[in-house]
Amino acid sequence: MKIYFLCTGNSCRSQMAEGFAKDIMPKNWIIKSAGIEQHGLNQRAVSVMAEAGIDISNQTSDLIDDDFLFSCDYVITLCGDANDKCPVTPANVKRLHWPLTDPAGATGSEEVIQSQFRKTRDEIQILVHQLRMNLV
């Protein structure tokens, strides 16, 4: 099984989804994330994932790899931009869309921003667990 998580910059949401999926999906599954652009790994995402016991600090911000994309079982977009701009996939690739708030767009105090990162992280964790229940 191959799963690809996509969002705009591959810095937050898709990185967190990749981290959760690698943690809870069967170890022989291939899980990756990528973006329409490369924005670098967001350190707040790394921090809130560490709070959840998952280390994503060695993940990298990557552009979409068409060869991997076309060979996936599931492609999951985590923002409208990625959903709109994702290349057309073959009929055998199942597409899902999880419209999540971009925590990198949060403004205010550090506490408010961290709270948004945690909220998005927790939503992703629930969605990945639901996906696992449906696939395994």
C-alpha positions as CSV (number, residue, x, y, z in Angstrom):
1,M,0.0,0.0,0.0
2,K,1.3,3.5,-0.9
3,I,-0.2,6.7,0.5
4,Y,0.8,10.2,-0.5
5,F,-0.2,13.2,1.6
6,L,-0.2,16.5,-0.3
7,C,-0.6,20.2,0.6
8,T,0.7,23.5,-0.7
9,G,4.2,23.8,0.8
10,N,4.8,20.4,2.4
11,S,5.7,22.1,5.7
12,C,3.0,21.4,8.2
13,R,-0.2,19.5,7.5
14,S,1.2,16.9,5.1
15,Q,4.2,16.5,7.3
16,M,2.1,15.8,10.3
17,A,-0.1,13.4,8.4
18,E,3.0,11.5,7.1
19,G,4.3,11.3,10.7
20,F,1.1,9.9,12.1
21,A,0.6,7.5,9.2
22,K,4.2,6.1,9.5
23,D,3.5,5.6,13.2
24,I,0.2,3.8,13.0
25,M,0.0,2.2,9.5
26,P,1.5,-1.3,8.9
27,K,5.3,-0.9,8.6
28,N,5.5,-2.4,5.1
29,W,3.3,0.4,3.7
30,I,5.1,3.3,1.9
31,I,4.0,6.7,3.3
32,K,5.2,10.0,1.8
33,S,4.2,13.6,1.7
34,A,4.9,16.4,-0.8
35,G,3.8,19.8,-1.9
36,I,3.0,21.9,-4.9
37,E,5.9,24.0,-3.6
38,Q,8.7,23.5,-1.0
39,H,8.4,25.7,2.1
40,G,10.7,23.7,4.3
41,L,9.8,21.7,7.4
42,N,7.9,24.0,9.9
43,Q,9.6,23.8,13.3
44,R,6.3,24.4,15.1
45,A,4.9,21.3,13.4
46,V,8.0,19.4,14.6
47,S,7.4,20.7,18.1
48,V,3.7,19.7,18.4
49,M,4.3,16.3,16.8
50,A,7.1,15.7,19.4
51,E,4.4,16.5,22.1
52,A,2.4,13.7,20.6
53,G,5.4,11.4,20.8
54,I,6.2,11.4,17.0
55,D,9.6,12.7,15.7
56,I,9.2,14.3,12.2
57,S,12.5,16.3,12.5
58,N,14.2,14.2,9.8
59,Q,11.4,14.5,7.2
60,T,12.0,16.8,4.3
61,S,9.9,19.2,2.4
62,D,9.5,17.7,-1.1
63,L,7.9,18.6,-4.4
64,I,5.3,16.1,-5.8
65,D,7.0,13.2,-7.5
66,D,4.7,12.2,-10.4
67,D,6.1,8.7,-10.6
68,F,5.3,8.0,-7.0
69,L,1.9,9.9,-7.3
70,F,0.8,7.7,-10.2
71,S,1.8,4.5,-8.4
72,C,-0.1,5.3,-5.2
73,D,-3.1,3.5,-3.8
74,Y,-4.3,6.7,-2.0
75,V,-3.6,10.4,-2.6
76,I,-4.8,12.6,0.2
77,T,-4.9,16.4,-0.2
78,L,-5.0,18.4,3.0
79,C,-5.7,21.9,1.5
80,G,-7.8,23.3,-1.3
81,D,-4.8,24.6,-3.1
82,A,-3.3,21.1,-3.4
83,N,-6.6,19.6,-4.2
84,D,-7.1,22.1,-7.1
85,K,-3.5,21.9,-8.4
86,C,-2.7,18.2,-7.9
87,P,-2.0,16.5,-11.2
88,V,-4.7,14.3,-12.6
89,T,-4.3,10.8,-11.3
90,P,-5.2,7.5,-12.9
91,A,-8.6,6.0,-12.0
92,N,-6.9,3.3,-9.9
93,V,-5.5,6.0,-7.5
94,K,-8.1,6.8,-4.8
95,R,-8.3,10.5,-4.0
96,L,-9.4,11.8,-0.6
97,H,-9.6,15.5,0.5
98,W,-9.2,16.6,4.1
99,P,-9.8,20.4,4.2
100,L,-7.7,21.4,7.1
101,T,-6.9,24.8,8.5
102,D,-3.3,25.8,7.7
103,P,-1.7,26.4,11.2
104,A,1.2,28.3,9.6
105,G,-1.4,31.1,8.8
106,A,-2.3,31.5,12.5
107,T,-1.6,35.0,13.9
108,G,-1.4,36.3,17.4
109,S,0.6,35.4,20.5
110,E,2.8,32.3,20.5
111,E,0.2,30.6,22.7
112,V,-2.5,31.2,20.1
113,I,-0.3,30.0,17.2
114,Q,0.8,26.9,19.1
115,S,-2.9,26.2,19.9
116,Q,-3.8,26.2,16.2
117,F,-0.9,23.9,15.4
118,R,-2.1,21.5,18.2
119,K,-5.7,21.7,16.9
120,T,-4.7,20.8,13.3
121,R,-2.4,18.1,14.6
122,D,-5.2,16.5,16.6
123,E,-7.6,16.7,13.6
124,I,-5.0,15.0,11.5
125,Q,-4.4,12.3,14.1
126,I,-8.2,11.5,14.1
127,L,-8.3,11.4,10.3
128,V,-5.3,9.1,10.0
129,H,-6.8,6.7,12.6
130,Q,-10.1,6.7,10.7
131,L,-8.2,6.0,7.5
132,R,-6.4,3.1,9.1
133,M,-9.7,1.6,10.4
134,N,-11.1,1.7,6.8
135,L,-8.0,0.2,5.2
136,V,-6.7,-2.5,7.6
